[in-house]
Every structure is written in structure tokens, then in C-alpha cells.
Amino acid sequence: MPSYTAPTQDMQFLLHEVLDVTASGIPGYDELEPDFTKAVLEEAGKISSEVLEPLNMVGDREGCVLENGVVRTPKGFKEAFDQMRDGGWTALDCDPEYGGQGMPYILNTAVGEMFVSSNMAFNMYQGLTHGAYSAIHAHGTDQQKQTFLPKMVTCEWGGTMNLTEPHCGTDLGMLRTRAEPQPDGTYKITGTKIFISAGDQDLTENVIHLVLARIPGAPDGTKGISLFIVPKIAVNEDGTLGEPNGVSVGKLEEKMGIHGNATCVMNFENATGTLLGQENKGMRAMFTMMNEARLGVGLQGYAQAEAAYQNAVEYARERLQGRAVTGAQNPDGPADPLIVHPDIRRSLMDQKSFVEAARALVFWGANLIDRGHLLGDKDAEGLISLITPVIKGFLSDRGFDMTVQAQQIYGGHGYIEETGMSQFVRDARITMIYEGANGVQALDLVGRKLAQDGGRHVMAFFEMIKDFLKENETNTELKEAFLDPLKQASKDLQAAGMFFMQNGMKNPDAALAGSYDFMHLFGHTILGLMWAKMARAATAALERGTGNADFYKTKLATGRYYMARQLPMTRTHLARIETGADPVMTLSADQF
Amino acid sequence: MPSYTAPTQDMQFLLHEVLDVTASGIPGYDELEPDFTKAVLEEAGKISSEVLEPLNMVGDREGCVLENGVVRTPKGFKEAFDQMRDGGWTALDCDPEYGGQGMPYILNTAVGEMFVSSNMAFNMYQGLTHGAYSAIHAHGTDQQKQTFLPKMVTCEWGGTMNLTEPHCGTDLGMLRTRAEPQPDGTYKITGTKIFISAGDQDLTENVIHLVLARIPGAPDGTKGISLFIVPKIAVNEDGTLGEPNGVSVGKLEEKMGIHGNATCVMNFENATGTLLGQENKGMRAMFTMMNEARLGVGLQGYAQAEAAYQNAVEYARERLQGRAVTGAQNPDGPADPLIVHPDIRRSLMDQKSFVEAARALVFWGANLIDRGHLLGDKDAEGLISLITPVIKGFLSDRGFDMTVQAQQIYGGHGYIEETGMSQFVRDARITMIYEGANGVQALDLVGRKLAQDGGRHVMAFFEMIKDFLKENETNTELKEAFLDPLKQASKDLQAAGMFFMQNGMKNPDAALAGSYDFMHLFGHTILGLMWAKMARAATAALERGTGNADFYKTKLATGRYYMARQLPMTRTHLARIETGADPVMTLSADQF
């Protein structure tokens, strides 16, 4: 059975040496002193290793069951959920007005990584609730907030997002769920929603569904969609629970992974709901949460890779098989450990160098979100909006690949479910799909985000790299290993953007045919930037002679690996992009 | 539920226009007239679509069950197996002396692709039997052949390979299963083997296990391993079945995929066996089958991709979602089909251009094997030995990736088991692991095959490309789109080989750190060669004006895609290889 150790040292390094959070002037960040964050992270790490991780395989094996219309979660989930709630973990970054602890989002993100690494399916119950909380917090009336938020902050009530219908996922403009206005100002919601994560469960006494639906007479397409709050059980004026609403679980889906989370077909039959936000502005209300939700999925991608990697390293250290080509390393044993073999190390370095940079990127993203929310920094908002599809698409793609690599280290044992390595792969697979399939992320990036605000944000991104290169140009430690490859990657990314500008206007297909490669090209470049920043912090610490020198040296070696062996992918992505539309568009639909 | 259509037209193109089999002068190939192969392929396609494919999901869902020590295969498997046997499909390329049909291996390979695409787990029962048949055929005494082969040709008896033990997979030198010689010339076999595919089943009346074991006093390591024939039920002198042997199934493994195939822990307790081949030469006997077995796994990789691709195309044509960026293509419908979107096409082209070239490679590989076996062509044997790790490792890696891409086309529906797309991914995953994990294939390629016979075979491979480029240099249809990229890829591959020669001698880690990239660099180059050959055949046909012009034009467009968008990967692989040992070897084991 896999084990999990929270990477608190690496998180502390990011918070305090790379991002230097307490010095950033963001309201609330002054509380994030190293001792405080250390204590929080260690406590969260403890519950992750001791409570959540042991339930991860249980969740996978047992799955959820639909009994008499009610979802039963796997054995132990309820007790663990109570523990999370009692420990205040569900309320960490929530508004103190509704019982939250008011911590910055970045701290919630760090803690969330641990929860996701140790038990992704379990953590989704709380994650979805948090998403619904955020939507009500941002768009609800005072009445709605008072009614729902205090119970959602504590996860006494759960929350969900109901978007997808059988005939439409990405293309929500086609959705058919109806919302009939009632004389009392409420609406009767009728329709079927599918793929509803955490759609029902036995962990909370109520479930607050957010449902996209169409009010009769609303405009066609996405401009006629509204968002509704539809509780599973009606909530009385005094906050007590009333009668069951017209909400039922039609079916539990059998999925490739995340078995511990109930993916439901939800039937709404004249269910009473109230409008959240403005009529016909439901898509906009959903989109305000999109950056966080997508950042969260990118996090899931690398968090699964982190968990898989930890176990792969452990196995590679212990499993004896073959001899090092340069001479026995364990001459008294029957064979050397796997970790002596160059190709095993190549795979482990791929994993390690990805995960650490991905973590840096997501922490930075959370930092930008805080900057936007708490400082009203529009540039930060623009930048996170630009890189959100990269975080979601690239980190989930690569995170999945890394779980496959970690599984591969185990050889045949990795294919057997009892080692748990298959579960990491199967669970990670969903991150490439939900919250906007990765092809849609690429489309969002190239078709929308690049040109947003006149291309200001992508220009600012390039400026940021340029400034970084300039600031550090005299740093000989960084020059060859970090700055030069970063410069090359950035050049490739700019060349790709230039190609889109020159060709995409006359033929949009010429840009969209390269959108997926662009997302990956951007991803590698941005992880290159993360590595350069981490390398700068590590060299500075080594110069100062403070802290754990071994940690910084390992950090530098891991970064050098990424720059040398992963960053050259930008060349291939650019070459593909520059082939334009023809290779992709030539065949007719029946020639496939 | 997925469907499957046998790609007979593409197979006919390869057999008759690319490989021109009847003109090749290989004994038996004269029978492979187009009408004959067409009839065989269509018949095999029919049984694949109608009998095997409908059982594929059944096998996945039901799996195998161990009841009172006996394995029960999923519902319908027995009837389908009988049908395969009665149709003579298990005997296609077997020796007529033992009841086989004596067809060339290449025909068996084409037919095998269909069986694997439609039901990989099912086909393994027959595949493993065929492997054991080949070993006994190559190394058995007349007595052994007479006793076992006729029943194995018809699959009245099944066969297995017992190599792996709990503590050793790749490193078979450590194996502990004992074989005690008996006065009557037989041996008593005792030990535990794991991961035994098709280890037991209810499809055949007996199972003939081939077991690697150590005779007391044998040298340490792989030089002291012998191979034994150990039937599940003893076979009397007259060929009738006798008493059960000391062979039992200890456990059925729960796996990520191929649930329809029983992966067994096999316990041998004083089981009676006879030596197959020479004492202490068991590894050698196993290795004689290695090329075929590994080619078969490469085939499984792309055959799963083919099946997944077919369903992805179908879904992309039917699922309506979004509008083409260049204007509605289905203006009367609520949305356009997925296939109008550039990124969906990019993914489908990735899949299609991979599968068709992979098929060409495996058919060519089978052709080389026939050339070696039937003509005694040593050059062909050397070449197939060189490219076998590439076929196994590269095609299974990329085949798996393509099943993931096919699943992705389905969005959320791909993650739900009922569409069957997850099964392709889960089944394909094993091909990267078994028959030598892909890291071991890369090691075999770089550490052993490159230098084999003084590097003669890799030189011959480069010569072959050079000759091809020269022969076709005046072909303007091929020049820019096919020959130039192939030349560049071949240059990259040579540069990588040169790097190994210059650095690997003083530091083997410098070569082995790049072995995985080299395997992929080789794979892309060889698929580039396959595409160039197919393009030549297609342009020739278009010039002649014979056949289906649409087929040839599609072929050319698909090839141009691969050359333009996949082949540039060689640059990145070379760049990685040239970073040498340092990035990979720097960290100590505890710094990971």
C-alpha cells in the first residue's frame, strides 16, 4: 500500500524563499510567518498521512453505492470528513463573517495539495463545497449568504456544480434544463444533469446544488443561461431543514478512477431554487470561479504525480534488480537497487523536476489570485487569467504522464491494483478531462486569452522573463544552466505567438491547429521560469550559508535537469506549430 | 459500446503494394496472392467484429474468477474459443507436420492484429499457447513435439510461460524455482511463479507450462537456468491425460486491465517436468522466441490504438458540440460535429498517422522474421534483432498514448466505463510493462543491439535509408514532404549513435542516460521510413491510375502529417541525449 509524506520543506522554501510572502504587502500575508505556516503545513501533513492516505485505496476499492436513492460513501469517509471539519480544515480561507478563518488562498492551496495527494476522491467533497461556497459568496444576496454560507464553511452542508447535460458538456449553450419563475420569486427547476461530482453523499446533512438552467423566453445560447441555488432539502426561513426538494440521484457512474467520489446523474423535477446573481448571467457567475477551479485541477494533476513519485522513489530504493553498469553498488546483496540504473533515474528525475516546478507554478498562481482579490491588482488578475489554461491543461497532462512513469518503475507490480500505483494513474486521468477538457483549455488560451486586453498580459509575461534575465545576467551560477535555456524557450514561445498573429487572422485554423502545442510550449517555458526563480533562491541561500545546504544543492541539480532535458521540447512544439493548418485540416471527415 | 471494423484495405496495401510479398521469393509467400489474403483477412475481420469484439467489454467487467482452484473465464469466452479453434485460426502459421496450416508468419501477424484489436485479453490465451508451441517446436525432442504440438496447434491444450518470481522479474538470474533430477530422466519442479498470463483457464483440457528453474549445482545467475515442460495434467505415453500434476493456481491478480485474461500466481510443488532444450541453456531457449514475442507486444500496442481510434473517429463525427471557427459546418443542426475542430483533428491525425505507420513497421518486422526463418537470411535476422526493442518499446509507449488521446475525444464520457474507451487505455498499459519493461528494451537497444556483430546491423539500417533517399531523389512528390524530413531524422539518429560511441566507452552511464530517448528517436525515424515507403507506393499507384485514388490521397496526407508534426521529435530526443550522464546521475539515492 502506498504511503505519503507531506513535502513541507519544499512548500516552506516556495512560500518564504521564492515568493517571500510576508514581504509582499498583500493583506493577510503578514500572518504567514515561517513558524506559523510550518505549523499549519505539518498539521495538515499529519492528517493527510495518517487519516486521508489510508482511506485512498479503500475509496478506490469500495467506491460509492446508491442505496434507495441515497449515496453511501466508502467505509471511513464519514469519520474522516468529520475530522476535517472539526479541525477547521474546510474553513481555512473562508470569510470570517461566515465562520471562516480568513487565511489567504495561497495557504489553502498548499494545504489542499496535501489533501489531494493523499486522497483526491475524498477531497473533492470538500473541494466542490468550497467552489459552491465561492459562487454564493461572490454572487449571492445577503439573505442567500446568511442562509447557506455558515453551513458550507463548516461543511455541515455540501455543495456541487451542475453544468453538464447528456448532449452538452463544453457547449453549454445547448443546455435544456428549465427554470420556471414562480409568483413567490423562486423558480421550479426541471432537467437532467450528468457527471455531477459529489452529487450526493452521506457526509453532510444537506447538499446545496448550483444548477445552470434556462428561464423560458431567455435568449438562445450561453446568453440565456442563469444560475440557481437548489438545495437537496429545503431550508426554512429560520435555517432549519424542511421538506426534501425535487432532487434525486438517477444513477451513479462507473468510472475509470476517483471511485471514492460519487459521480451522479442528477434529476431535477420541479425542484425549488433561487436565482444566484443576475438572470441570464449564469455563465458569467460560473466564470468568476473558473480561475480557482482550474488552478485546483492543475494542482490535482501534479499532486497525484507527487504521491506516485514518492512511492516510486521508495520502490526504486528498495527493489533489488540487476547491477549498476559501472560496477556493483550493493555488492553484498543479491542485486543492486533499481535506483542505480540510469534509465530509472531518468524517469525519477522527470517526475521530480516536473512536480517541484508545477508546485511553484500553482503557488505563484494562488499568489496572483490573492493579489487580485486582496489588493485589487488588475495586472495580477490579467496574468492569472492568461496562464490559467496552461496551469490546468499542461499540469494535468504532464501530471498524468508522470503517474504513468511512476507506475512503470514498479514493472509488473505496478499493473497490479494492490500496489496502488494504478490508482494514481486512473485518478489523475480525470484531471485532463473535467473543468474543461484540455483541448478546450488550449482553445481558450490561443483563441481568447492571448489577445485579451489587447495582448497586454502575454506581453507582460514576456517582459517579466526579460526583466528576470536582465536582473540575473551577472549570476554565473545561473547563466548557462538556467538563463540561457529560459531565454531560448521564451524565444520559441514568442515565435509561436508571432506565427499565430501572422497567420491566424486570415485563417484561424492555422492558429488553432497549433493550440495544443502552444499550451505545452507555454507550460515548459513557464516551468523553466519557475526553475530559474527557484535556482536563484537556492544559490542565494547557499551564498548566505543559511539553511540546509543539501536541500539547495538538490534543488539546483533538479532544476538543471529540467532545463537540460525537458525545456528542449519547446523546439519541437514550435516546429509543429509552424506547420500551420494544412496537415491538420486536409482530410475530409470520411477520410479519417 | 465500441465497435470494430477490420482495416483490410490498409493491410492489403501493405502486403501487396508496399512489401510486394508475392514477388519477394520467400518460400510460401507465393501463396499470398491478393485474392487469397483478402479472403483470409475478411474472414478474420468478420470473426473479430462479430465474435471477439462483443466479448471485449464482457471480459473487462466480469474478469476471471478462481473457483475451487480452477479459473473460470468470462461468459462466452469458451464458445468463442471453440469457434477460433474450429475455424483453424490457432493453427495458421503452425507446422503442417503437427496439424498447422504452414502459412507465413506475416499472414498470422495481420490476422493477429485484428484479434488483438477486437479483444486483447481473449487473444492472449491463444497467443501464449502459440509462444509455448514455438519454444517446443524449436527446442523439443521428437518425443516432446509429438506429445504436445498437435494438441497445442489446435489449442485443445493451452500453453504458458513461467519466468517471473516475486523477487525477480527483469533480473532472472536470481530465480529460485528448483528442478530436482529424477532417476527416470524427469525433474521435480518446486517454486512459485507470478504474473503468469493465461496461467489457468477453462478453455482447454490441459495447460502446458514452460517453466524456468534451476537444477541443483547449476552455476549462479542466468547461466544456471533451465527450461522445463510441466503439464497441468500429466500426459500418458499414449497421449491420453493422466493424473493432475503438482501445479496449482495460488491466486488471481487484480489488475488495471486485461481482466479477461487470468494472471496467476502459479505454485509448483514437486510437479513433474521434462527438460526442454539443454541443461542450463534455458535463457537461450527463451530468447529464441523473444523477437516474435516482443513484436507481438508492439503489435498489441498499436492494435489497441487502432481500436480506440476507430471509435474516437466515429464519436467525433457524431457528437455535436460547438461551431467551426471558420463558420458553421452543420448549420441546420444545433452544433457542428467535433471533427470540425482543429484540435480534435490534430489528435485524430496523431492517432491515425501513428497506427498506419506502426502497422507497416510490424508487418515489415514479420516479413524480416519470415526472411530469417524461411530463407536463412542472416542480415534480416540481424536487422529484426536490432529493431525488436524499438518495435516493442516505442510502439507500446506511443500506442498507449494514442489510446489516451482517443479516450480524450470523448470528454467526460471517455472516463465512464460504459463507453469502453477506458478499457483500451487500461488494456494497452500492460504492453509497456510485460515482455521486458520498456526501460529494459531501451537498455537492450543501446547496451546490446547497437554494437551487435560489430554494429553491422545499425550500419545496414542507415544504408537502407540512404539508398531509399537516393533511389527516390528525383521524385518531386516525395522530396520535400517525405525525403527531407526522413534525412533529418536519420541524421539525428546517427548523431545520437555517434554521441554514444564517443562518450559511452569512458562512461557507460552517458549512453544509458539517453537510452530511452534513443529508443524513441529510433522509433520516429523508422516510422518516418515507413511513411516514406508508403508514400512512394501511393504516388506510384496514383500515377498508374489504378485502385482507389481516395485511399492513396488520404494515405499521402496522413503521411505528410506524420513527417511534419511527429518527426520533429527527433530534435528534442537528440538534444536530451547529448546532455549525457550528469543530469541523470548527479543526485544520490537519498536526494530524490
Boltz contact constraints between the chains, C-beta under 6 A:
constraints:
  - contact:
      token1: [A, 169]
      token2: [B, 411]
      max_distance: 6.0
  - contact:
      token1: [A, 169]
      token2: [B, 412]
      max_distance: 6.0
  - contact:
      token1: [A, 170]
      token2: [B, 321]
      max_distance: 6.0
  - contact:
      token1: [A, 171]
      token2: [B, 321]
      max_distance: 6.0
  - contact:
      token1: [A, 171]
      token2: [B, 322]
      max_distance: 6.0
  - contact:
      token1: [A, 171]
      token2: [B, 335]
      max_distance: 6.0
  - contact:
      token1: [A, 174]
      token2: [B, 334]
      max_distance: 6.0
  - contact:
      token1: [A, 195]
      token2: [B, 412]
      max_distance: 6.0
  - contact:
      token1: [A, 253]
      token2: [B, 416]
      max_distance: 6.0
  - contact:
      token1: [A, 254]
      token2: [B, 417]
      max_distance: 6.0
  - contact:
      token1: [A, 255]
      token2: [B, 415]
      max_distance: 6.0
  - contact:
      token1: [A, 255]
      token2: [B, 416]
      max_distance: 6.0
  - contact:
      token1: [A, 256]
      token2: [B, 415]
      max_distance: 6.0
  - contact:
      token1: [A, 256]
      token2: [B, 422]
      max_distance: 6.0
  - contact:
      token1: [A, 313]
      token2: [B, 592]
      max_distance: 6.0
  - contact:
      token1: [A, 317]
      token2: [B, 589]
      max_distance: 6.0
  - contact:
      token1: [A, 321]
      token2: [B, 170]
      max_distance: 6.0
  - contact:
      token1: [A, 321]
      token2: [B, 171]
      max_distance: 6.0
  - contact:
      token1: [A, 322]
      token2: [B, 171]
      max_distance: 6.0
  - contact:
      token1: [A, 325]
      token2: [B, 508]
      max_distance: 6.0
  - contact:
      token1: [A, 334]
      token2: [B, 174]
      max_distance: 6.0
  - contact:
      token1: [A, 335]
      token2: [B, 171]
      max_distance: 6.0
  - contact:
      token1: [A, 339]
      token2: [B, 589]
      max_distance: 6.0
  - contact:
      token1: [A, 342]
      token2: [B, 509]
      max_distance: 6.0
  - contact:
      token1: [A, 342]
      token2: [B, 512]
      max_distance: 6.0
  - contact:
      token1: [A, 342]
      token2: [B, 513]
      max_distance: 6.0
  - contact:
      token1: [A, 342]
      token2: [B, 584]
      max_distance: 6.0
  - contact:
      token1: [A, 343]
      token2: [B, 439]
      max_distance: 6.0
  - contact:
      token1: [A, 343]
      token2: [B, 442]
      max_distance: 6.0
  - contact:
      token1: [A, 343]
      token2: [B, 515]
      max_distance: 6.0
  - contact:
      token1: [A, 343]
      token2: [B, 516]
      max_distance: 6.0
  - contact:
      token1: [A, 345]
      token2: [B, 584]
      max_distance: 6.0
  - contact:
      token1: [A, 346]
      token2: [B, 513]
      max_distance: 6.0
  - contact:
      token1: [A, 346]
      token2: [B, 584]
      max_distance: 6.0
  - contact:
      token1: [A, 348]
      token2: [B, 592]
      max_distance: 6.0
  - contact:
      token1: [A, 349]
      token2: [B, 584]
      max_distance: 6.0
  - contact:
      token1: [A, 411]
      token2: [B, 169]
      max_distance: 6.0
  - contact:
      token1: [A, 411]
      token2: [B, 437]
      max_distance: 6.0
  - contact:
      token1: [A, 412]
      token2: [B, 169]
      max_distance: 6.0
  - contact:
      token1: [A, 412]
      token2: [B, 195]
      max_distance: 6.0
  - contact:
      token1: [A, 412]
      token2: [B, 433]
      max_distance: 6.0
  - contact:
      token1: [A, 415]
      token2: [B, 255]
      max_distance: 6.0
  - contact:
      token1: [A, 415]
      token2: [B, 256]
      max_distance: 6.0
  - contact:
      token1: [A, 415]
      token2: [B, 430]
      max_distance: 6.0
  - contact:
      token1: [A, 415]
      token2: [B, 433]
      max_distance: 6.0
  - contact:
      token1: [A, 416]
      token2: [B, 253]
      max_distance: 6.0
  - contact:
      token1: [A, 416]
      token2: [B, 255]
      max_distance: 6.0
  - contact:
      token1: [A, 417]
      token2: [B, 254]
      max_distance: 6.0
  - contact:
      token1: [A, 422]
      token2: [B, 256]
      max_distance: 6.0
  - contact:
      token1: [A, 430]
      token2: [B, 415]
      max_distance: 6.0
  - contact:
      token1: [A, 433]
      token2: [B, 412]
      max_distance: 6.0
  - contact:
      token1: [A, 433]
      token2: [B, 415]
      max_distance: 6.0
  - contact:
      token1: [A, 437]
      token2: [B, 411]
      max_distance: 6.0
  - contact:
      token1: [A, 439]
      token2: [B, 343]
      max_distance: 6.0
  - contact:
      token1: [A, 442]
      token2: [B, 343]
      max_distance: 6.0
  - contact:
      token1: [A, 508]
      token2: [B, 325]
      max_distance: 6.0
  - contact:
      token1: [A, 509]
      token2: [B, 342]
      max_distance: 6.0
  - contact:
      token1: [A, 512]
      token2: [B, 342]
      max_distance: 6.0
  - contact:
      token1: [A, 513]
      token2: [B, 342]
      max_distance: 6.0
  - contact:
      token1: [A, 515]
      token2: [B, 343]
      max_distance: 6.0
  - contact:
      token1: [A, 516]
      token2: [B, 343]
      max_distance: 6.0
  - contact:
      token1: [A, 554]
      token2: [B, 591]
      max_distance: 6.0
  - contact:
      token1: [A, 557]
      token2: [B, 586]
      max_distance: 6.0
  - contact:
      token1: [A, 557]
      token2: [B, 587]
      max_distance: 6.0
  - contact:
      token1: [A, 561]
      token2: [B, 583]
      max_distance: 6.0
  - contact:
      token1: [A, 564]
      token2: [B, 579]
      max_distance: 6.0
  - contact:
      token1: [A, 564]
      token2: [B, 583]
      max_distance: 6.0
  - contact:
      token1: [A, 565]
      token2: [B, 576]
      max_distance: 6.0
  - contact:
      token1: [A, 565]
      token2: [B, 579]
      max_distance: 6.0
  - contact:
      token1: [A, 565]
      token2: [B, 583]
      max_distance: 6.0
  - contact:
      token1: [A, 568]
      token2: [B, 572]
      max_distance: 6.0
  - contact:
      token1: [A, 568]
      token2: [B, 575]
      max_distance: 6.0
  - contact:
      token1: [A, 569]
      token2: [B, 572]
      max_distance: 6.0
  - contact:
      token1: [A, 571]
      token2: [B, 571]
      max_distance: 6.0
  - contact:
      token1: [A, 572]
      token2: [B, 568]
      max_distance: 6.0
  - contact:
      token1: [A, 572]
      token2: [B, 569]
      max_distance: 6.0
  - contact:
      token1: [A, 572]
      token2: [B, 572]
      max_distance: 6.0
  - contact:
      token1: [A, 575]
      token2: [B, 568]
      max_distance: 6.0
  - contact:
      token1: [A, 576]
      token2: [B, 565]
      max_distance: 6.0
  - contact:
      token1: [A, 579]
      token2: [B, 564]
      max_distance: 6.0
  - contact:
      token1: [A, 579]
      token2: [B, 565]
      max_distance: 6.0
  - contact:
      token1: [A, 583]
      token2: [B, 561]
      max_distance: 6.0
  - contact:
      token1: [A, 583]
      token2: [B, 564]
      max_distance: 6.0
  - contact:
      token1: [A, 583]
      token2: [B, 565]
      max_distance: 6.0
  - contact:
      token1: [A, 584]
      token2: [B, 342]
      max_distance: 6.0
  - contact:
      token1: [A, 584]
      token2: [B, 345]
      max_distance: 6.0
  - contact:
      token1: [A, 584]
      token2: [B, 346]
      max_distance: 6.0
  - contact:
      token1: [A, 584]
      token2: [B, 349]
      max_distance: 6.0
  - contact:
      token1: [A, 586]
      token2: [B, 557]
      max_distance: 6.0
  - contact:
      token1: [A, 587]
      token2: [B, 557]
      max_distance: 6.0
  - contact:
      token1: [A, 589]
      token2: [B, 317]
      max_distance: 6.0
  - contact:
      token1: [A, 589]
      token2: [B, 339]
      max_distance: 6.0
  - contact:
      token1: [A, 591]
      token2: [B, 554]
      max_distance: 6.0
  - contact:
      token1: [A, 592]
      token2: [B, 313]
      max_distance: 6.0
  - contact:
      token1: [A, 592]
      token2: [B, 348]
      max_distance: 6.0
